[in-house]
Amino acid sequence: MFGRALGTTAAIITGLLSLVVFARVLTWAMDTQSYNTWGALFMVPIVIALNGVLIAAAARKANEAWFTRILILGFALKLVGISARYVVAYYLYGGRADAQAYNFYAIDHYLDWRAGNVWWEAEAGKIGTLNMELITTALYVVIGPSVITAFFVFGSLAFWGVYLLYRAFRVALPQGDHRRYAILLFFLPTVLYWPSSIGKESWLLLFVGVTAYGVARYFNHALVKGVGLILLGVAGTALIRPHVTVLMVSALFVAQIVRPTTKRSTSILTKAAGVFVMGVAAVVLVTASAQFLGIDDLSAQAVSDRIDEAGGQTAQGGSAFTPVPLESPFGIPAAIITLLYRPFFWEARSGPMLVQSIEGMILLALTIAAWPRLKSLPTLLRRNPWLVFAVVYTLAFVVAFSGFSNFGILARQRVLMLPFFLVLLALPKPLPKEKKITRDATRRELVGANYW
């Protein structure tokens, strides 16, 4: 009893001393530093606390001790990734980053927005960038002009996108290797680092997660909730990159076409209605995406030329390389290898590229080790439409971004695809031969009993 009282007294004293130190540091910062710094001292703990509340709720929902540990550690590592992203952007690169452009725009407009004078000027061909600037401005209306705080807010959005991707996997593949998928998803350096700043990747990862979770619920017969989440996710991604939205809706369209029909749950009529609605949505989104990209002709040749042009614009800087064209017989395999595993060790010309190459080699090793799991993929694809959605989206993403020829840009882009590829590395473990033989024998007995 005495020890417990002593511990409580020590905790109270420590807490009071911490508050005194924090108040002193905050006062010093307000006198000597900009709002970017002293505002962050006040706002970042609030952002972390809000995330803590959400993590506690997610942990209670899962009710699994191992996942709670992964969730907490994953968020702690995400905070490290956010800090690293800020240091690289503003100390190593001197603010030469997309985040700085969004920051400057928001600083110029947030006071007008607070006064009720909401305005902006649209610029042709840069709708995604403009929407990102408007989102940042709306955030600054609430938190003030602190880019440090904004990094933590956007990084948190990406973290919860990852969580929703994990939830989608749990719903869609209850027999999958959940622990392996959670470890790969929450601890992958690419996911921890790139979507951790003011930027499109952080926003998109959140809504890609919303879409994936909505698709999982939709195929799990939660029609209203699933469709609602899909619409929300599609709207969120379309604001920034409609072509990514097209890839996701197209993958959903294919998954709906091959979705198995059953008497109890999915009738042919229901399936046909879903195919029609998703087909119309895909056509609308393709048209909107063409306008977004400035393509007047929707022919295959015109789209191919636009992709080649985009790829040519990325072929600059120390991270540039020469991609294999899709017209080559080796185009698709080379694009898959590039998007997933490159740069190789001998292609790394800087520290970040070296880290990227190490991650690629680890993914390659995990892919080879997962071959026994991958052998069951054809069977699973016939039964699981969400898995079809994940595979088709992954392949479509590889084809769409195969013309990009800069490892640095690809590292940022593929963060929106890697979570779906990781699904393949966490497929259900194959049954041992003894269990398989027993299961087959039981099935034969049941078939014989039903026959007689």
LINKADA-V31626 format. One record per residue. N is the residue number from 0. RES is the residue in three letters. D_CENTER is the distance of its C-alpha to the mean C-alpha in Angstrom with 2 decimals. Layout:
BEGIN
((N | RES | D_CENTER) (N | RES | D_CENTER))
END
This chain:
BEGIN
((0 | MET | 49.02) (1 | PHE | 50.02) (2 | GLY | 47.04) (3 | ARG | 44.59) (4 | ALA | 46.26) (5 | LEU | 46.19) (6 | GLY | 42.48) (7 | THR | 41.85) (8 | THR | 44.10) (9 | ALA | 42.31) (10 | ALA | 38.90) (11 | ILE | 40.37) (12 | ILE | 41.97) (13 | THR | 38.82) (14 | GLY | 36.86) (15 | LEU | 39.61) (16 | LEU | 39.82) (17 | SER | 36.07) (18 | LEU | 36.42) (19 | VAL | 39.41) (20 | VAL | 37.66) (21 | PHE | 34.61) (22 | ALA | 36.99) (23 | ARG | 38.90) (24 | VAL | 35.89) (25 | LEU | 34.62) (26 | THR | 38.14) (27 | TRP | 38.38) (28 | ALA | 35.06) (29 | MET | 36.10) (30 | ASP | 39.34) (31 | THR | 38.08) (32 | GLN | 34.40) (33 | SER | 32.47) (34 | TYR | 30.46) (35 | ASN | 27.29) (36 | THR | 28.47) (37 | TRP | 30.51) (38 | GLY | 28.24) (39 | ALA | 25.38) (40 | LEU | 27.82) (41 | PHE | 28.19) (42 | MET | 24.79) (43 | VAL | 22.38) (44 | PRO | 24.15) (45 | ILE | 23.75) (46 | VAL | 19.95) (47 | ILE | 19.92) (48 | ALA | 22.41) (49 | LEU | 20.46) (50 | ASN | 17.47) (51 | GLY | 20.19) (52 | VAL | 21.47) (53 | LEU | 18.19) (54 | ILE | 17.79) (55 | ALA | 21.40) (56 | ALA | 20.90) (57 | ALA | 17.99) (58 | ALA | 20.26) (59 | ARG | 23.18) (60 | LYS | 21.42) (61 | ALA | 20.47) (62 | ASN | 23.89) (63 | GLU | 23.15) (64 | ALA | 24.20) (65 | TRP | 22.12) (66 | PHE | 18.80) (67 | THR | 20.04) (68 | ARG | 20.66) (69 | ILE | 17.23) (70 | LEU | 15.69) (71 | ILE | 18.20) (72 | LEU | 17.97) (73 | GLY | 14.18) (74 | PHE | 14.58) (75 | ALA | 17.57) (76 | LEU | 15.85) (77 | LYS | 13.15) (78 | LEU | 16.28) (79 | VAL | 17.60) (80 | GLY | 14.63) (81 | ILE | 15.02) (82 | SER | 18.75) (83 | ALA | 18.55) (84 | ARG | 16.53) (85 | TYR | 19.23) (86 | VAL | 22.05) (87 | VAL | 21.10) (88 | ALA | 20.65) (89 | TYR | 23.82) (90 | TYR | 26.09) (91 | LEU | 25.56) (92 | TYR | 24.76) (93 | GLY | 26.86) (94 | GLY | 24.44) (95 | ARG | 23.91) (96 | ALA | 20.27) (97 | ASP | 18.54) (98 | ALA | 18.14) (99 | GLN | 21.94) (100 | ALA | 22.48) (101 | TYR | 20.47) (102 | ASN | 22.34) (103 | PHE | 25.70) (104 | TYR | 25.22) (105 | ALA | 24.41) (106 | ILE | 27.38) (107 | ASP | 29.63) (108 | HIS | 28.80) (109 | TYR | 27.89) (110 | LEU | 31.60) (111 | ASP | 32.48) (112 | TRP | 29.80) (113 | ARG | 31.20) (114 | ALA | 34.61) (115 | GLY | 33.48) (116 | ASN | 33.63) (117 | VAL | 30.23) (118 | TRP | 30.28) (119 | TRP | 28.43) (120 | GLU | 29.34) (121 | ALA | 27.32) (122 | GLU | 27.34) (123 | ALA | 27.35) (124 | GLY | 24.47) (125 | LYS | 22.26) (126 | ILE | 21.08) (127 | GLY | 17.39) (128 | THR | 18.64) (129 | LEU | 21.11) (130 | ASN | 18.72) (131 | MET | 16.68) (132 | GLU | 20.13) (133 | LEU | 21.10) (134 | ILE | 18.13) (135 | THR | 19.01) (136 | THR | 22.63) (137 | ALA | 22.13) (138 | LEU | 20.53) (139 | TYR | 23.53) (140 | VAL | 25.88) (141 | VAL | 24.88) (142 | ILE | 24.37) (143 | GLY | 26.57) (144 | PRO | 26.08) (145 | SER | 24.42) (146 | VAL | 21.71) (147 | ILE | 21.32) (148 | THR | 20.61) (149 | ALA | 18.18) (150 | PHE | 16.14) (151 | PHE | 16.05) (152 | VAL | 15.22) (153 | PHE | 12.20) (154 | GLY | 11.06) (155 | SER | 11.71) (156 | LEU | 9.66) (157 | ALA | 6.45) (158 | PHE | 8.24) (159 | TRP | 8.93) (160 | GLY | 5.65) (161 | VAL | 5.65) (162 | TYR | 9.21) (163 | LEU | 9.05) (164 | LEU | 7.47) (165 | TYR | 10.40) (166 | ARG | 12.69) (167 | ALA | 12.16) (168 | PHE | 13.19) (169 | ARG | 16.11) (170 | VAL | 17.32) (171 | ALA | 17.15) (172 | LEU | 18.40) (173 | PRO | 20.67) (174 | GLN | 22.51) (175 | GLY | 19.61) (176 | ASP | 19.40) (177 | HIS | 17.32) (178 | ARG | 18.20) (179 | ARG | 17.27) (180 | TYR | 13.78) (181 | ALA | 13.30) (182 | ILE | 14.79) (183 | LEU | 12.81) (184 | LEU | 9.37) (185 | PHE | 10.54) (186 | PHE | 12.83) (187 | LEU | 11.45) (188 | PRO | 12.68) (189 | THR | 10.27) (190 | VAL | 7.34) (191 | LEU | 10.24) (192 | TYR | 11.73) (193 | TRP | 10.18) (194 | PRO | 7.90) (195 | SER | 11.03) (196 | SER | 13.39) (197 | ILE | 14.61) (198 | GLY | 12.75) (199 | LYS | 10.86) (200 | GLU | 7.61) (201 | SER | 7.48) (202 | TRP | 8.68) (203 | LEU | 6.71) (204 | LEU | 3.20) (205 | LEU | 6.03) (206 | PHE | 7.74) (207 | VAL | 5.79) (208 | GLY | 5.98) (209 | VAL | 9.46) (210 | THR | 10.36) (211 | ALA | 9.73) (212 | TYR | 11.69) (213 | GLY | 14.19) (214 | VAL | 14.83) (215 | ALA | 15.47) (216 | ARG | 17.85) (217 | TYR | 19.44) (218 | PHE | 20.32) (219 | ASN | 21.49) (220 | HIS | 24.06) (221 | ALA | 22.74) (222 | LEU | 23.36) (223 | VAL | 23.51) (224 | LYS | 20.56) (225 | GLY | 18.42) (226 | VAL | 19.51) (227 | GLY | 19.10) (228 | LEU | 15.43) (229 | ILE | 14.93) (230 | LEU | 16.95) (231 | LEU | 15.11) (232 | GLY | 11.68) (233 | VAL | 13.58) (234 | ALA | 15.39) (235 | GLY | 12.54) (236 | THR | 11.03) (237 | ALA | 14.68) (238 | LEU | 15.66) (239 | ILE | 13.91) (240 | ARG | 13.54) (241 | PRO | 15.54) (242 | HIS | 15.47) (243 | VAL | 11.78) (244 | THR | 13.04) (245 | VAL | 15.98) (246 | LEU | 14.18) (247 | MET | 12.56) (248 | VAL | 15.94) (249 | SER | 17.86) (250 | ALA | 16.18) (251 | LEU | 16.97) (252 | PHE | 20.43) (253 | VAL | 21.11) (254 | ALA | 20.07) (255 | GLN | 22.42) (256 | ILE | 25.17) (257 | VAL | 25.22) (258 | ARG | 24.73) (259 | PRO | 27.81) (260 | THR | 30.40) (261 | THR | 32.29) (262 | LYS | 35.25) (263 | ARG | 33.81) (264 | SER | 30.30) (265 | THR | 29.41) (266 | SER | 32.45) (267 | ILE | 32.86) (268 | LEU | 33.32) (269 | THR | 30.09) (270 | LYS | 28.21) (271 | ALA | 30.00) (272 | ALA | 29.24) (273 | GLY | 25.50) (274 | VAL | 25.74) (275 | PHE | 27.77) (276 | VAL | 25.51) (277 | MET | 22.35) (278 | GLY | 24.49) (279 | VAL | 25.69) (280 | ALA | 22.24) (281 | ALA | 21.17) (282 | VAL | 24.37) (283 | VAL | 23.91) (284 | LEU | 20.40) (285 | VAL | 21.67) (286 | THR | 24.55) (287 | ALA | 22.53) (288 | SER | 20.24) (289 | ALA | 23.47) (290 | GLN | 24.86) (291 | PHE | 21.78) (292 | LEU | 22.20) (293 | GLY | 25.97) (294 | ILE | 26.88) (295 | ASP | 30.10) (296 | ASP | 30.65) (297 | LEU | 28.20) (298 | SER | 29.97) (299 | ALA | 28.24) (300 | GLN | 30.15) (301 | ALA | 29.08) (302 | VAL | 25.36) (303 | SER | 25.93) (304 | ASP | 27.86) (305 | ARG | 25.16) (306 | ILE | 22.57) (307 | ASP | 25.25) (308 | GLU | 25.94) (309 | ALA | 22.35) (310 | GLY | 22.37) (311 | GLY | 25.71) (312 | GLN | 24.54) (313 | THR | 22.13) (314 | ALA | 24.99) (315 | GLN | 26.11) (316 | GLY | 26.05) (317 | GLY | 26.26) (318 | SER | 23.01) (319 | ALA | 24.30) (320 | PHE | 25.15) (321 | THR | 26.69) (322 | PRO | 24.57) (323 | VAL | 26.39) (324 | PRO | 26.95) (325 | LEU | 25.92) (326 | GLU | 29.62) (327 | SER | 30.40) (328 | PRO | 30.67) (329 | PHE | 28.34) (330 | GLY | 25.80) (331 | ILE | 23.23) (332 | PRO | 23.56) (333 | ALA | 23.47) (334 | ALA | 20.31) (335 | ILE | 18.58) (336 | ILE | 19.98) (337 | THR | 19.04) (338 | LEU | 15.35) (339 | LEU | 15.03) (340 | TYR | 17.86) (341 | ARG | 19.42) (342 | PRO | 20.90) (343 | PHE | 23.58) (344 | PHE | 25.67) (345 | TRP | 28.37) (346 | GLU | 26.06) (347 | ALA | 24.73) (348 | ARG | 26.61) (349 | SER | 25.10) (350 | GLY | 23.70) (351 | PRO | 19.99) (352 | MET | 20.57) (353 | LEU | 22.36) (354 | VAL | 19.54) (355 | GLN | 17.27) (356 | SER | 20.09) (357 | ILE | 20.52) (358 | GLU | 16.95) (359 | GLY | 17.59) (360 | MET | 20.88) (361 | ILE | 19.53) (362 | LEU | 17.10) (363 | LEU | 20.18) (364 | ALA | 22.33) (365 | LEU | 20.06) (366 | THR | 20.01) (367 | ILE | 23.80) (368 | ALA | 24.20) (369 | ALA | 22.22) (370 | TRP | 24.71) (371 | PRO | 26.63) (372 | ARG | 23.56) (373 | LEU | 22.72) (374 | LYS | 26.31) (375 | SER | 25.66) (376 | LEU | 22.83) (377 | PRO | 25.34) (378 | THR | 26.77) (379 | LEU | 23.50) (380 | LEU | 22.43) (381 | ARG | 25.74) (382 | ARG | 25.17) (383 | ASN | 21.48) (384 | PRO | 20.09) (385 | TRP | 16.51) (386 | LEU | 16.64) (387 | VAL | 18.09) (388 | PHE | 15.23) (389 | ALA | 12.72) (390 | VAL | 15.30) (391 | VAL | 16.30) (392 | TYR | 12.90) (393 | THR | 12.52) (394 | LEU | 16.10) (395 | ALA | 15.95) (396 | PHE | 13.16) (397 | VAL | 15.43) (398 | VAL | 18.42) (399 | ALA | 17.11) (400 | PHE | 16.19) (401 | SER | 19.08) (402 | GLY | 21.32) (403 | PHE | 19.47) (404 | SER | 21.70) (405 | ASN | 20.30) (406 | PHE | 18.46) (407 | GLY | 17.24) (408 | ILE | 15.70) (409 | LEU | 14.23) (410 | ALA | 12.61) (411 | ARG | 10.67) (412 | GLN | 10.04) (413 | ARG | 9.12) (414 | VAL | 6.02) (415 | LEU | 4.70) (416 | MET | 7.34) (417 | LEU | 7.96) (418 | PRO | 6.61) (419 | PHE | 9.04) (420 | PHE | 11.57) (421 | LEU | 11.70) (422 | VAL | 12.94) (423 | LEU | 15.98) (424 | LEU | 16.78) (425 | ALA | 17.00) (426 | LEU | 19.23) (427 | PRO | 22.40) (428 | LYS | 24.98) (429 | PRO | 28.04) (430 | LEU | 31.10) (431 | PRO | 33.95) (432 | LYS | 36.89) (433 | GLU | 39.16) (434 | LYS | 36.87) (435 | LYS | 36.24) (436 | ILE | 40.00) (437 | THR | 40.67) (438 | ARG | 38.12) (439 | ASP | 39.65) (440 | ALA | 43.12) (441 | THR | 42.30) (442 | ARG | 40.90) (443 | ARG | 44.14) (444 | GLU | 46.24) (445 | LEU | 44.48) (446 | VAL | 44.91) (447 | GLY | 48.57) (448 | ALA | 49.17) (449 | ASN | 47.75) (450 | TYR | 49.84) (451 | TRP | 53.03))
END
